[in-house]
Amino acid sequence: MSKTTMSEDRTLVERFKQGDEAAFEILVNKYSGRAYQIAYGVLGNREDAEEVAQDVFIRIHRALPRFRGDAEFTTWMYRITMNLAKNKYRWNKIRGSKVNISIDAPLEGGGDGSGEERRIDLPDDRMAPDEKSAFKELEKNVRDELDNLPDIYREALVMRNVEEMSYEDIANALNCKLGTIKSRIARGREELRKRLGL
């Protein structure tokens, strides 16, 4: 994120603290899409992701007057989004709701040391029926295996792949060291590949 954007965000936060509701609307318009993408990456359900994204900004509106600016606004927003999405995810699991996870984000490396990204693409209408069937099975397997990964791996993978956040931003959002995040993402990807036999 550029210094100009961070400066603009700080200005908007200060304007809101002084009673300018329009400044808050600008922040909502600027970041609600990102909040939705992160929530969708965790939950895989549009309605749940929309609900979480709305809750994020309700939460921010209440807390912003006390926001001290120790972290950037976006880092703070990512943390709130991940926490609410994780809570919703747990609630869905307790309720037994089927949780869908997006599988079209890149997986880095193919285990061959090339470092190239590979994608697991969703089927399209031009595929033959047997190809569609194979992709549907793969999609289900990816969802199931991602769902079964430990939370610390799953959430780091989601933030990296959904929003394509930098390792530094993920570390800030999850309040972890940079090396810890890199390790979690690498281990999560490797575990996912093993489970899928890729």
LINRA-V194703 format. One record per residue. RES is the residue in one letter. D_FIRST is the distance of its C-alpha to the first C-alpha in Angstrom with 2 decimals. Layout:
# LINRA-V194703
res->RES d_first->D_FIRST
res->RES d_first->D_FIRST
This chain:
# LINRA-V194703
res->M d_first->0.00
res->S d_first->3.80
res->K d_first->6.68
res->T d_first->8.38
res->T d_first->6.65
res->M d_first->7.13
res->S d_first->10.45
res->E d_first->11.35
res->D d_first->11.01
res->R d_first->13.16
res->T d_first->15.55
res->L d_first->15.98
res->V d_first->16.75
res->E d_first->19.23
res->R d_first->20.79
res->F d_first->21.38
res->K d_first->22.95
res->Q d_first->25.25
res->G d_first->26.41
res->D d_first->24.38
res->E d_first->24.19
res->A d_first->22.68
res->A d_first->19.41
res->F d_first->19.37
res->E d_first->20.14
res->I d_first->17.11
res->L d_first->14.89
res->V d_first->17.10
res->N d_first->16.89
res->K d_first->13.13
res->Y d_first->12.74
res->S d_first->16.29
res->G d_first->15.85
res->R d_first->13.27
res->A d_first->15.71
res->Y d_first->18.51
res->Q d_first->17.17
res->I d_first->16.74
res->A d_first->20.14
res->Y d_first->21.71
res->G d_first->20.74
res->V d_first->22.58
res->L d_first->25.40
res->G d_first->26.00
res->N d_first->27.64
res->R d_first->26.47
res->E d_first->28.44
res->D d_first->27.32
res->A d_first->23.62
res->E d_first->24.15
res->E d_first->26.03
res->V d_first->23.38
res->A d_first->20.62
res->Q d_first->23.07
res->D d_first->23.94
res->V d_first->20.35
res->F d_first->20.24
res->I d_first->23.85
res->R d_first->22.98
res->I d_first->20.02
res->H d_first->22.36
res->R d_first->24.96
res->A d_first->22.87
res->L d_first->20.56
res->P d_first->23.39
res->R d_first->23.43
res->F d_first->19.67
res->R d_first->19.60
res->G d_first->15.92
res->D d_first->16.40
res->A d_first->13.16
res->E d_first->10.05
res->F d_first->11.19
res->T d_first->9.15
res->T d_first->10.59
res->W d_first->13.85
res->M d_first->13.86
res->Y d_first->13.39
res->R d_first->16.24
res->I d_first->18.41
res->T d_first->17.98
res->M d_first->18.91
res->N d_first->21.78
res->L d_first->23.19
res->A d_first->22.95
res->K d_first->24.68
res->N d_first->27.29
res->K d_first->27.97
res->Y d_first->28.24
res->R d_first->30.77
res->W d_first->32.62
res->N d_first->32.94
res->K d_first->34.30
res->I d_first->36.78
res->R d_first->37.87
res->G d_first->38.21
res->S d_first->35.95
res->K d_first->34.96
res->V d_first->31.27
res->N d_first->29.63
res->I d_first->26.56
res->S d_first->24.77
res->I d_first->25.74
res->D d_first->24.14
res->A d_first->21.01
res->P d_first->21.31
res->L d_first->23.13
res->E d_first->22.41
res->G d_first->25.54
res->G d_first->29.05
res->G d_first->30.64
res->D d_first->31.93
res->G d_first->29.60
res->S d_first->28.10
res->G d_first->24.55
res->E d_first->24.40
res->E d_first->22.92
res->R d_first->25.56
res->R d_first->25.43
res->I d_first->27.94
res->D d_first->28.37
res->L d_first->30.07
res->P d_first->33.46
res->D d_first->34.07
res->D d_first->37.28
res->R d_first->38.36
res->M d_first->38.98
res->A d_first->42.51
res->P d_first->43.49
res->D d_first->43.77
res->E d_first->40.27
res->K d_first->38.87
res->S d_first->40.77
res->A d_first->39.40
res->F d_first->35.79
res->K d_first->36.46
res->E d_first->37.86
res->L d_first->34.89
res->E d_first->32.50
res->K d_first->34.58
res->N d_first->34.69
res->V d_first->30.91
res->R d_first->30.52
res->D d_first->33.29
res->E d_first->32.11
res->L d_first->28.48
res->D d_first->30.06
res->N d_first->32.20
res->L d_first->29.53
res->P d_first->29.08
res->D d_first->26.43
res->I d_first->24.35
res->Y d_first->24.12
res->R d_first->23.80
res->E d_first->20.89
res->A d_first->18.84
res->L d_first->19.81
res->V d_first->18.93
res->M d_first->15.35
res->R d_first->14.94
res->N d_first->16.94
res->V d_first->16.39
res->E d_first->12.68
res->E d_first->12.19
res->M d_first->9.89
res->S d_first->9.58
res->Y d_first->12.57
res->E d_first->10.90
res->D d_first->9.25
res->I d_first->12.72
res->A d_first->14.51
res->N d_first->13.03
res->A d_first->13.73
res->L d_first->17.17
res->N d_first->17.88
res->C d_first->19.00
res->K d_first->19.00
res->L d_first->16.95
res->G d_first->20.33
res->T d_first->21.47
res->I d_first->18.69
res->K d_first->19.32
res->S d_first->22.98
res->R d_first->22.80
res->I d_first->21.04
res->A d_first->23.52
res->R d_first->26.44
res->G d_first->25.51
res->R d_first->25.33
res->E d_first->28.52
res->E d_first->30.27
res->L d_first->29.39
res->R d_first->30.69
res->K d_first->33.83
res->R d_first->34.55
res->L d_first->34.22
res->G d_first->36.23
res->L d_first->33.66
